[in-house]
Amino acid sequence: MQAQYFGRNKPRYQKLDFKVSQTDHFEIYEYLDNPDKLKELGAAAELWYAMHQAVLRDTFTEKNPLLIYNDHAGFQQTNAIQGGINVGTGGVTEGLRNRVVFPIAMTNQQTNHVLGHELVHAFQYHMIINGDSTSLRNLGNLPLWMIEGLAEYMSIGRIDAHTALWMRDAVLQDDLPTLDDLNSYKYFPYRWGQAFWAYVTGVYGDEVIADYFRNTAKYGLDAATKLTLFTTPDSLSTAWHAALRNHYGRWVGLDADAIAVLNAADSDRKSKDKKEAREKLLRRLGKSQDLPGRKLFDDDAGRMTICPVLSPNGKYVIFLSEKNLFTTDLFLAEAKSGKVLKKVASTASDGHIDQFNFIESAGTWSPNDKQFAFDVYEKGRSVLVIQDVFKGKSVKKISIPGVPAFSNPAWSPDGKTIVVSGLVNGQTDLYAYDLKSGKVRQLTNDKASEILSTWSADGKMLAYSTDQISLERGRSNGEWTMNLAVMNMETGETEQLDFFPGADNLNPQFDKAGNIFFLSNRDGFRNMYRYDMSTKKVEQMTKLVTGITGITPYAPAITVAEDRDRVLYTYYENGAYKVYQARLRDFTPEEVDPNNVDMVPASLPPFKPGQRDVINTNLRLLDNNTQASEASTTLKPVKYKPKFSLDYIGGSAGVGFQTGNSSFGTATGLAGGVDMLFGDVLGNNQIYTGLALNGEISDMAGQFSFINQKNRINWGVNLSHIPYRSGQYFQDPDLQPEVETTLNGEQYFGYQDDIIIQRLFQERVGVFAFYPLSVTKRFEVGTAYEFYHQRVDHYVNYVDASGFLLGQDRERLDAPGTNHLMSLSTAYVGDNSYFGFTAPLQGWRYRIGVERYFGAYDFTTVLLDGRRYFYVRPVTFAVRGLGYGRLGGNANNTNEVYPLFAGESYFVRGYTSDVLYQDAPELIDQMAGSKIGIANFEVRLPFTGPRQLSLIKSGFLLSDLNLFFDAGIGFFTENDLKKNPVDDDPFDGRDPIQHKPLYSLGVSLRINLFGVLVLEPYYALPLSVPKERRSWTFGFNFVPGW
């Protein structure tokens, strides 16, 4: 591996001391200080194992590792999974070692669901990798939607109001994907895959799941569908679509005739008449809905406008949006007009923030409408950021003592307190933070999960959602559900609001009259309700076709102004999240029976009596199992063992793991070979090995690296042996000696070819360390010793006049002497850039480095490299300034050190070998030096790719179109910059010439070739070539854009 020149970090902010316990089928690694929670998780894992085994008919032969983190901030620091962990990732199961890695979530149900979901993946990987006729490579035949969809279906089941909401929207829009369409990024694999498996099992029964999954891994989807289900993917798609329309059509305004027309067009897509009938029907029906109020933002605000929060006076709203595409940021807008006023906060501009907690958390306004508090992840924990809304400055950052993870802050009306839902040692409770004293008061302390708190206008009451009643009475359809509760802040007494049993009642909001608005799926949809605190009546405020929701059901999706008649809600339509504004008069309240719950609209079709339905039967059996079989589960503590094992094996494109700033001539690697990665079960210690052979045994290269990532400072050692092979060929056609070959001892007249093969061997040992300050910044240090020795072989080939080889002699020649090289390096690196298809499009990067060489080289190098990317939709303005210099010692002696070259096409495009040797040979020496300076400017337009970003939509060709201006200069000393330089060192191997800057401009097209290679053909005008010889030139680069 080559050390990262740029790239983000994965800091280990805290030292996590994992303990190990075993159940019958699992080995659990955790650092919880909560034995009850650990036992609960162990019991849940065993229960899921039994349920999944009943369907997939597979048995774990060894105890499967579970790595459990106390919260998402800890999960983001895991070393078991390579690469960054996004805030939206609830868990990961890696295939080779089947490690299930996940954090405890903010609610009991979310944690249980993620565990069940990831254990499906554990079964999937185990049954394929260890199958009789399948292996790791067969996983490539499985579509992502089939893998994730099965995990969702087996952990949630057929009744899911959130997925049903998506399906109703798709039926309403008549946007139902075929099985081939499901491979598109447009269709979220979790929701659509779940709906697909619900259909397949509803028609064919659960007994087909294992066979269909295995056959798809063996033969691919098309063949598996025919072999297992005795139908074709097209026919299966058509039947699935019909089931969706038949089930949901009645709720989205489709009568039987309309459904028949759509189904007919679907079953015969080539029929022109049926297609025209479908289009005519859709024009007549339209896709608009009669919604309370009006849409607040236009499409320029983004497809995903979520978590709106009204200011207390109702004049402003802050919301989250991916308006700028690369990050989800906070924006301020006028609540009446929807005019977006400014960006309030962004991770792109604040390099200290690791991530916004935007999936299921909104912020809160100060009572004076001037400040806004929101939670982020920073340095391995949740941090409360208080932002001056109108000045755009951060007023304060607060780490709440004793509460490492929290969400959904709620600012009290008197401005003194902020209440959060805090996750401490696996338990979610409410905590009140005093802004003046910094003291924390725990408001709840129980096994229930309390989330989404909100204050009454007078500050006397606090409403929130909790699973308290569900924990006491049992689950509903296999899930812990949420009810509302109200806490008297003066007495501390809590009232559990017991209505809509078995439904999820979430996101309470007080209005100015003291009533509670909230969201519930009690009718199978996701509608808004109002609870009258005085009369205890519950009124349904909306009857919507799809529903009010955020990214997940637990995300805030409504907000009510305290001092104004204004309600905002997030509505899901046409695959996007849109904010609507309404007044009370826009709603039609209807009192409903608090015990009336109907989940039929929340179900996924079809329903065929008599089919074997193990999954949903088992989920329903959980409803009365409040303790998840904890009594029958035993946990056995065991000693931690690293258990080094193979994590990865594959072809390598380079060897050598080292720090330093030597991307300018001394960093090297192999062109091919095999590399392997071994690691312990937690990923804290890793070993890289690489072997490559290109030719003879003498050309074998090898590398061994060890890296320790357990603590904040990562360190490692590297050993490598690398050969560099070069050759020379001679032939003297005028010399025809009479030679006696070794071939049969006979004499032949012919030619003699001489080949000299020279090998330079590098033996290297290095030690390195890096200290991540944050996700975006780090320090690097390293030292290395290199020993160089050579071998020279002389081959003599005897050939006849036709070139036929008659024989060969070989001898070892005396090799030149050995060399030694030592180096010390350090660097400070920052990278907050966001990559597009072929190059960064937003953010910044920089690297400041110093390196000292001793031995054969005796000089110091200094590197300054800064890059900035300004995204102004639809283009990015990119600038780069780079300086690299060798200083002191023999840095300027070209007899001993090969010079740098500013005319490399990665620096300045347009100065190809044809241009330099034919049109402007005088520029060659001007470009060389021990120091180079580079300046670049580009206008980058995403040309082909996804619709949201590109000029031309394409599902397979990813490219950027670029206009560029490049400039660069190479020189040895300040003397080279003078008009008439003098020869200040007659022994340095170079002539005194003036070095001038090079300039070029042009256009390029960078193409991402399937994620393997970036190809950049360019057309450039080398401006430094004399005008009479200047012309446009064509060239290539094979690297991503800077």
N, C-alpha and C positions, 0 to 999 in steps of 0.2 A: 504494500500500500504506500502511496505517496502522501506525505503530510498535506493537510488542507491549506491551500494558500488563502482562500476565503472560506465561507461556510459558517453556519450557525452552530451554537454549542448546545450541549445537554448537561447543564451543571448538576452536580450532586451537592445541593445546598446543605443537607443534613446527613449525618451519619446514621443510617438505619440499621439497627441491630436485630436481625431477623431470628426468630425462634422457629423450631420445626415440630410439628405434631402430625401424627398419622391416624387416619381412619381406615376402614376396611379397603377402600379403593383410592384414597388420595393421600398425598403428602403435602401438608399445608405449611407454607412459609409466610410468617406474619410478624408484626412488631406491635400488635395491639396490647394495650394495658386494660383489657376487658375480657376476662375468661368467659363470661356469659355470652358475649357476642361471638367469640371464637367458636364456642360449642354450637351456637345457632347456625353459624356458617358451615361448620362441618356436617351438621345434620341435614341442612339444606342441600349440600353437595351430594350426600348419599341418597337423598330422596330423588333428586334430579337424575342421578345415575340409574336408579331403578326404573324410573319412568322412561328415560331415553332407551335403556337397554331393551325394554319391552317392545319397542318399535323397531329399533335398528338391529337388534339381534347380534350384538357384538359384545365382547367381554374384554376388559382391560387385563392384560397379563402381568402388568406391573402397576405400582401405585402411581397415579397421575399427579404431577406437581401442580399445585395452586399457589400462585404468588399474589398475596392480598396486601394492598396498600391502604393506609388509613383514610386517605382522601385523594382527590384528583391531583392536587399539587405534588403529593408524593409519587403518584403514578407517573406524572410527567418526568420524573427523575429516574425511572427504571432503566437499568442496563440490560435487562433480559430481552428487551425489544430494541432493535437498532433504529435510529432515526427519531425524529421528533414525534411527540404525542399531542395531537390537537385536542382542544377543549371538548370537542364533540365526540371524541372516542371514549366509549364507555368501558371497553375491555378489548383485549387482544389474545388470540390463541395462535401460537406459532407452530408450524407444521412438523418440523424435523424432530423436536423433542417433546412436542405436545404440551408445552407449558401454557397454562391458563393464567393470564396476568390481568388483574382488574383492581380498581379502587372501590372502597365502600362509597356508595352514593348517598345523596341527601335524604332519600326515603328508603324505608324497608323494602317496598315493592320494587323500586328501581334496582337495588342491590340484588334482590332475589331473581329478578328478570335477567339481569346481566349475567349472573352466575349460570342460570339455566341456558341462556343463549350461547355462552362461550363453551359450556360443556357439550352442547350439540356439535360444535366445531371439533372438540376433542374426539368425540366419537367419529365424526366424518374423517378426520385425518388418520385416526387409528385404523379404521376399517379399510381405507384405501391404501395407505402406505404399507400396512402389514397384511394386505389381502393375498389370497392365493395366486391371483393373476393380475394384480395391480401393484403399482409402486408410486413413489413420489411424483414421477413425471405424469402420471395419469390425472393428477389434480388439475393439470392444465386444460383438460377436456371439459371441466365443470364450469359453467357460467357463474359469475359472481352472484347473480340474482337467485340461482338455484341453491347455492351454498348458504347465503345470508337469509334467503327467504325461508328455507327449511329451519334454520336456527330460530327465526322469529316465530314461525308457526308452532314449533314444538315447545317453545317457552311461553307463548301467549295463548295460542289456540285460535278457535274460529270466531270468538266474540272479541272484537277489538274496535272500539268506537273511533279510534284515531285512524286506523287503516281504512275502515269503512267510509270515513269522511273523504279520504283521497279517492276512493273508488266512485263515490257519488259524483264528485267533481269531474272525474274522467268520463263517466257516462253522460253527464250533462254537457260536456264539451265534445262528446263523441270522439274522444282521444284515447282509444283502447289499443295498446300495443300488441303486436304479434310476438311470438316467442323470439323471433329474430330481432325485433325492435327493442326487446328488453335489454339487449347488450348496449344500447345507447345510454350515454350519461344523463339523458333527459328523464329517464325512468328510474326512480330511486329503487335500488335492488332490494332493500329491506321490505318496503311496503308492497311493492308489486310481486316480489318473490313469495311473500307470505300469502297474498291473495291467490297466487297461482297454486301453491301447495294445498290451500284450503279447497280449491276446486278439484284438483287431482284426487285428493283423499276422499272428498265428498262423493265422487263418481266411482272410484275404484277401490276405496277402502285403504286403511293405513298399512295393510300388508304389502302394498306396492312400493312403499317409500324406500326401503332398503334396496330392493332389486332395481328400481328406476335410477336411484342415485349411483349404485355400483356400475350399472350398465352404461350410464352416461360417462362415468370416469373411464370405462374400458373403450367404448366405441364412439363416443360423441353423442350430442343431443338427438340428432335426427335418427340415427340407427337405434338408440336406446328407446325412443318414443315408439317406434314401430315394433321393436322387439318386446317391450314390456307392456305397453298400453294398446298395441294392435291398431294404431292410427298414425297419421302423419302430423308433424308439427303444425302445418297449416290448418288441418281439420281440428286439431286440439285447440288452436287459437280461436277459431270460429266458434266452437262449442263453448269455450270459456267466456268469450265476449257475450254470447247469447245469455248465458247464466247471469252475468253481471247486469245486463240490461233488464232481464226478466225480474231480477230481484230488486234492483234499485230504481228502475224506471218509474214506478208509481210515486216515488218521493221526489223525483226531479221533473215531473210534469210530462212524462211520456205515457200515452195511453197504449192500449194493445196494438192498434193499427200502426202507430209510430214505431213501436218496438219491432213489429213485423217488417216494416220497410227497412229499418237499419240492419236487422239481422239478415235480411235477404241480400242487401248490398254487401254485407260482410262475408257471406257464404260464397258469393260469386263476384269477386273483385274485378273480373275482366268484363263484366256485363256493363255496357254503356248505359242501358236503360235504367238498371238498378242504381247505378252511380248517380244519374241525373235525378232519380226519385229521392235519393238520400239527400242530395244537395238542396233540392227544392224544399224538402221537409225541414232541414236545418235552418234555411232562410226564414221559413214561416214561424218556426218555434223561437228562433233567436236564442242567444246565450246570456242575455242580461237577466238579472234577478231584481225583484223588488225588495230592497234592503232598507232598514231604518237609517235615515240620515243620508249622507253622501260620502263618496270617496274623498279622503283628505289630500292625498298626494298624487301627482301625476307619475307617469312611468319613469321620469328622470330621477325620482327619489330612490329607485332600485326595485327589483322584483321581490326583495325580501325586506319589508319594513316591519320590524317587530319590536316588542316590549315598549310600547309608547307609555310615557309618564307625563301627565298633565301637571303644570305648576299649580300651586294652591289657588291662585287667582284665576286660573283657567285660560290665561292669555297665551301661554307657550306650551310646547310639548317637546320633550327630548325623546328620541327614538334611536334604535339601532338599525343600520342599513349597510348592505354591501354595495352601496352606490358607487364607490370607487373601485369595485371589483376585487382588489387584492386583499383587502382587510375589511372587517366588519367594524364600523366606527360609530361614534355617538354624534348625532346631529341635532341642532336646535331649529325649530320651525314655529311659525305662528299657528296657534291652534284653530283659529277661525278660517284663515285663508289657505293654510297648508304651505305657505311660502317658506322654503328652507333658507334660514338666515346664515348659518355657519356650521362648521364642524367643531364640535366641542372637545373631542379627544380621539386619539388614534394611536395604535401601536406603531404605525409607520413613522410617526414623528417623535414618540417617546420610547427611546431605546431601553429604558429601565423596566418597562412593563413587559412581562413575558407573554401574557395573553389576556384578553378580555373574557370575562365569564358571561358570555352572551347567550348561551343556549337556553338556560332556565333561570336567568336572573336579570332583573331590571334595577334601576337606581331609584333615588328618592330626592325630592326637592327640599331645600330648606324652607321654613315657614315664611321667610321674607322674599321668596321667589328669586333670589340672587345666586344661590349656590346649588350644586348638584353633587350628591354622593353616589358612588358606584363601586362595585367590588371588582378587583382584578387579581391575576396571579402574578406575584413578584417575589423572586428569591425563595421559591419553594413554599410559599404560603399565600393565603388570601390577604389582601391589603385593601383597606378602604381609602379611596381617593376622593377628596373633596375639591371640586373644581369651581372656580369663579366662572359662571356661565357666559357672561358678556365680555369679560376681559380675556377669557381663554387661557387662564393660568391656573396651575395647580396650587391650591391654598394649603393643603395638608395631606399627608399620607399616614394612615393609622394602621398599625398591626395590633389587633385586639388581643390583649394578654390572655393566654390560656385558651384561645380559640383559633387554632391554626387554619381552619377552613370554615368559610361562611358564605352566605348568599342573601340576596333580596333585602337590602337594608331598608328600614322604615324610620324616617325622621319624625320625632315627636312634635306636636303643634307648638310647644313652648320653646323649641329649638335646643333643648338641653341634652336630649338623649337620642341615640340611634339604636333601634332593635334589629338584630340579625338572626337568621337561622344558622346556628353554629354546629359543626360536625366535630365532635371530640371523642376520640377512641371508639368510633363506630356508632355513636349515638347522636342524633340530631335533636337539639333543644333550642329554645329561644334565649338569647342573651341581650341584655341592655347595657350599652356602653355610654358612660357619662363623658360628654365632650370636654368638659372643663377639668374634671379631676382625673380622667383616664381610667376610672375604676369600672369594673365589670360586675354585673349582677345577673346570676342565672335565674331565669323566670320559670323554666320547666325542667324537670329532671325525671325522665321515665323512658321506657323502651319505645314509646311512640315517636314518630317523626313529625315535628312541627315546622311548617314552612309557610312562606308567602304571607307574612304578617302585615297588618295595616292598622293605623290609628284612627279613632273617631276624631271628629273636628275639635271636640272639647278636650281631648287627651285623656279621657277617663276610661276608655275601652280600647282593647286591642283584639282584633279579630285575626284568625289564622286558620290554615288547613292542617288537619292531623289525621292519622290513621288509628286513633285511640279506640274508637268504637269497633273498627274492624279487627283489631288485635284481641279485643275482648270476646267478640261474637263469632269470629271466623271470617274466612275469605269469601269472595264472590267470584265465581268462575275462575278460581285459582289465584285471584289477586287480592292483595291488601288494598282496600279502597280508602278514600279520604273523605272525612266529614269536616264541617266547620265547627269552630269553637270560639268563644268570646271570653277574654280575661278582663276582670275588673282590676284596673291598675292601682286602685287605692287599697283594695282588700286582698288582692292576689287570687281571689276565687275565680274558678273557671266553669263555664257552662258549655257542655257538649251539645251542639245543635243536631238533633237526631231526626233528620228527614232524608228522603231519597236513599233508603238503605241499599247497599250494594252498588251505588253509583259513586263516581268521583266528583266531589264538590270542591272546587278550587278557586283560587284567585279572588278572595273577598275584597271588596272596596266599599268604604262608607260613603254615602252621599251626605249633603249638608243637612238633611233632615234626620240623620242617624240610622237610616236603613242600610242594609248590606246588599250590594250587588255582588253576584258571583257567577261562576260558570259551572255547568253540570252536564254530564252525558246521560242523565236519567231517562231520556226518551230515545236513547240510541244515537242522537245527534250531539252537537256541542252548542248549547244555547245559553243565553244570559237569563238570569233569574234575579228576583229581588225578595229579600226577607225583611218583613216588617218587625222590628224589635219589640214593638209595643203589643201588636195584635197576634204575633207569631204566625201570620199568614205568609205563604210563599206564592209569588206570582211569576209566571213565565213572561219574560219581556220580548223574546224573539222566537220565531219559528223559521229557522234558516235551512236551506237545502244542504249545504255542506257543513259549515260550522265555524265557530270562533276558536282560534287556536294559535299557539306559537309553534316553534319547531317541534316541541314535544308537548304532550298534554299538561305537563307540570310548569310550562313557561307562562309568565304573566301575559295576558292578552287583552285585558280591559283596564281602563283607568277612568276615574271619576273626579271631576274638579270639586274642591271643597267650597269655593265661593262663587261658583257660576254653574248655570244649567248646561253642563257639557259632559258628554260621555264619548270616549274613544274606544274602539274595539278593533282587533286584528282578525280579518276574515280571510279564509283560504278559498281562493277561486282561480281557476285556470292555471293551477300549478304554482301559484305565487301567494305571498302573504301581503295583504293590503289593509291599510288603516282607514277606518270609517269614522266620521264624526256625526254625532246625533245629539238631539235634545230630548228631554223626557216626552214631549208631545209627539215625537217621531215613533215612539213605541206604543204597542197596544197590549198593556198588561192583562194577563188572564190568570186568575187564581187556579192553582193546581193542587191536587191531593198530595200531601207530603210523603205518602207511602206508595205512590204510583211510579213504578219503574218498568220500562219496556226496552229490552235490549235487542229486539228483532232488527231494527235498522242498523244496529252496530255489528251485525253478524256478517260473515263472509260466506257467499253461496258456493255450492248448492247444498240442499238438505235431502239426502236420500235415505229413507228409513231402511234399516237392514244392513247397511254398510258397517264394517268393523271400524269403530272410532275409539281407538285406545287413547289417543292423545287427549281429547276433550273429556273423555270419561275420567281419566286420571287427574286432570286439572280440577274437575268438579269434586273429586274425592278429597282434594286439599281443603275444600271449603270448611270442613269441620276439624281440620288438623291445625290447631292454632299454634302448636309448639314445634311443628316440622319434625316430629319424631326425635326430638332431642333426647328423650329418656333412653332410647334404644341405641344411641350413637355414643361410642367411646372415643376419646382422644388420648393418644399415647405420645407423650413428649419423647423426642429422640434428639441425638446430638447432630448438629449441622455438619454435613459433609459436602465439600465443593462439587463432587460428581462431574468432573471434566468430561465433556463429550463433544462430538462433532456438531457444530452449529451450521457450517456451510462448506460446500465443496464446489469448485467450479474452475473455469478457465481464468487465467490472470492476464491483465494487460500491463502489469508493472510490478516490480519488487522494490523494497526499501521503504521503511517507515521512519521518517526523520522530520524534525522541525528545521526551521531555517528559512532563508529568503532566497534560495538558490534556484529559482525558476528561470534563471538567466544564464544557464550554461553548465552547471555542475550537477543538477538533479538528473538521475538516470533511472532506467527501468528496463525490464525485459519485454519483448514483444509478445510472448505467449508462454503458456505452460499450465500448471495446475497449482491452485492455491487452496488452502484449507484453513478454516477458522474453528478453533476449539474454545470452549468457555465453560465456566462453572455454571451452576444452575441459576444463580442470581445475575450472571453476566458481569460480575465485578472484576473478574480476572479473565483475560483472553490471550490466546496464543495464535499467532498467524504463522503459517509455514507456506513456503512457495518453492516449487521446483520447475525449472525450464531447461529443455535440451533442444539445441538447434544445431545439428551436425554431429560432431564427434563427442566423445566423453569429455574431452577438454573444454567443450563449449557448454557444459552444464553449469547452470546457475542455481543458487539456493539462497534462501532467506529464512530467518527465524526472528520473530518479534514477540515480545511479551509486554502487555499493558495492564496496569492496575488502575481500575476506575472506581474503587470502593469509596474513596474520600473526595473532598473538594479538589485537591490537587491530583491530577491524573499523571502518572509517570510510567516509563517503560524503557526497555532496552531492545537493541536491534543488532543482529549479526547477519552479515551477508557476504556472499562470494559472487561476484559478477564478472564475466569475461566480456571484453570488447574485441571484436574480430575485424580485421581489415586485411586487404590483400593488394598485391601488385602483380601485373602480368607483363612479360616481355617476350618478344619473338624477333629474331634477326633473319629475315628472309634471304639475305645475301650469303649467310653462313650455312654451308651444307657439309658439315664434317662427316668423315667416315667414322661411325661409332659402332661399338659392339654392345648391343642391348643384352639384357638378361633374358630375352625371349629366345629360347632354344639355342642360345649361344651363337646365333648367326649374326652377320653384319648386314646393316641396312643403310641406304643413303636416304636422308630425309631432313626434317626440320627438328629443331630443339626448342620447346616452349619452357620458359622458366616462370614459376609461380612462387611468390613469396607470401606466406600467410603469417601475419603478425598478430599475436594475441596480447592484449593488456588485461591483466587480472587485478581487480580491486577487491581487497579484503577489508571489510569495514565493521567496526563496532561503534555503536552510538548509544547515548543515553539522552532521554528527552523528558520534558514535563510541560504541562500546560495548566493554567489556572483560569477557569471560566469565571469572569466577574458576573456575567448574566447570560441570557440566551444569545445576546448579540455581541458581546465583547469578551476578550480573553488576552492573557499574557502567555507567551511561549518562551521556553529556554531549551537549549540543547547543546551537546558537545559530542564530537565524533573523532575517531582516529581511523585513518585510511592508509593502507599499505599497498603500493603498486609494484607489481613485478611483471615481467614480460616473457614471452616465448616466441621464437621465430623458427618457422619450418620452411625449408626450400624444397619445392617439388620440381623435378625435371621430367617433362613429358616428351617422348620421342614419337613423331608422327611422320607418315609418308606424305608424298606430294598431294594426295587427296584428302589429307587430314585424319586418316585412320590412325588410331593410337597403337603404337607398336610396343611400348613399354614405358615404365616409370621408375625413376630413382627418387629417394627421399632422404633428406638429411636435416638434422637439427643444427641451426647456426647459433653462434654466440648471441645472447640477448643483451640489450642495453641494461644499464644499472637500475636499481630499485629506487623508489621514491616514497616519501612519507608525507602525510598531510594531516594536520589537526585543525579542528575548527571549533569555535564557540559562537553561539548565535542566540539572539533574543528578538522578540517581536511583540508588538501590540496590535491586535487585530479587531476590527469592528465590522459587522455585517448585519444590516437590517434591510436587506434588499428583498424584493419579491420577483421571482423569476416568471417570465412568460413562456413562450414556446421554445425560444432559442437564445434568449438573453434576458437580463434583468430589465424590468419595466418601471419599478418604483422603489424608492428608498435610497440607501447609501451603503458604501463599502469603503474601507480604508485598511491599509497595512503600513506600519512603520517598523522597520527592522534594521538591525545592525548585526554583522557577522564578521568574525576575525579569523583569518587563516594563518597557519604557521607551517613551515616546512617547504615543500616544493613551491607553494604559493605563499607569498609574504605580503599580505595587504589586508585592509579592512573594507568591507562593503557597507554601504548605506542605502536603504530603500525607502522611498516615500511614494505611496500609491493611493490616490484618492479618487472615488467615483461617486457621481450623484445622478439620480434618475428622477425626473419630474414628469409625472403622468398627467397629461391634460387631454382628456378623452377626445379623440380616439388614439392619440399618439403619445410617445414618450420622448422627451428631450434628455439625451444622455451626454454627460461630459466626463472626461477622464484626464487627470494629470498624473504623470508618472516620472519619477526620477530615480535612477539607479547608478551608483558610482563605486568604482574601486579606488581606494585611497592608500597612498604610502607604499613602501617596499618596491616590489617589482610589478606593480599594477600597470605601469605604462610601457613595460618592455614586451613588445610583440614577439621577440625571440623566445620568451619564456611563457607568456600568457596569451592565449588566443583572444583577440579583442571582441567586444560587443558590437552589434550591428543594428543601427537604428532603422535600417530599411527592411527589416523583417515584415512580412505582410500582416502579421498580427498587430504590429505597431503602426506602420504607415503603408497603406495599400497602394498598388500601382507601380511599384519599382521591382518588377519581375526581372529574372535573369536576362530575358531578351532585351528589355529596356536598358538595363545597366550595361550589358556587354556590347550592344549594337548602337544604341542611341546616345547614351551618356556614360561612357566608361570612366570619365573623370569624377563621377559622383561616388564610385565604389569606396575609394579611400576616405572621402569626406564623411561617409556614413559610419565609419568604424571609430571606435574609441574605447577608453576604459570607463567612460561615463556616457549615459544617454539620457535625454529628456524627451518625453512624449506628451502630446496633447491631442485629444480627439473630441469630436462633437458629432452626434448622430441624432437624426430624427427617425424614430422607430415606429412603424405602423404594423400592428398585427394584421397580416394579409389574409391568410386562410386558416380556418380553425373553428372553434365553437362560436356560435352566433353572438354571445354576450360580449365577446372581445374583438372579433375579427371583422374585416371588411367584407370578406366572402366566406359564407358558411361552408365548412367542410368537416366531414366526420373522420377523415384519415390523414389529410395533408395539413401539417402544421408549419406555418412559415411566417416570417417577418420581412417586410419591405423597408429598406433603410436608405436614407440619404446621409452621406458622411463627408466630413472634412477632417483630414489627418495632418499632423505636423510632428516632426521629430528631428533631433540632432544628436550626433555622436561626436565626442571629442576626448582628447587625453588631458590636456592642460588648458589653462586660460590663454596660453600663447596661441593655441589652435584657432581661437576665435578672432584673432587680430587679422587685419587685412594682409599684412606681410609678415607672417610668423617666421621666427628664426629657429635654427636647429639647436635647441637647448640641450640635447643629449644625443651625441653621435653614435651611441652604442645601443639605442633602444629599438633598432630595426625598422625605423619608419622615416619617411621624408617629411619635411615641414610643408604643410599645405593648409590653406584656410578651410575651416569646417563651417558650413552654412546650414541653416535649417532646411529640411525637406518639407514640401507641401503636396497634398493631393486632395482631390474631391471626386465624388462619384456616387454610384448607386449600387446596392447589393441586395441579394435575396438570401436570407438564411432559412434553411430547410431542416426541420427535425426529422431525421430518418428513423422512425419507429422507436425513438428514445435511445438509440444506440450511438448515433453520430449526428453532429450538426455540420451540414455542408453549406458553405457560403461562396457561391459564385458572385464575383463583383466586376464592375466596369468602371475603371478609374482613369482620371486624367492626372498624370504626374506633373505638377506645375513647376517643379524645379528643373525639369529637362528644358534645355534651350528651346525657345519657341519654334524655331525652324525645324527642329527634330521631334517636337512634342506631338503625341497622338494618344487617343484613348486606347487603353489596354485592358485585356480580359485576364482574370486570375481567379484562384480558389483559396479559401481557408477551410480548415477542417476542425475548427474549434468553436465552442459556443461564443456568443458575443460577450464582450467585456462588460 
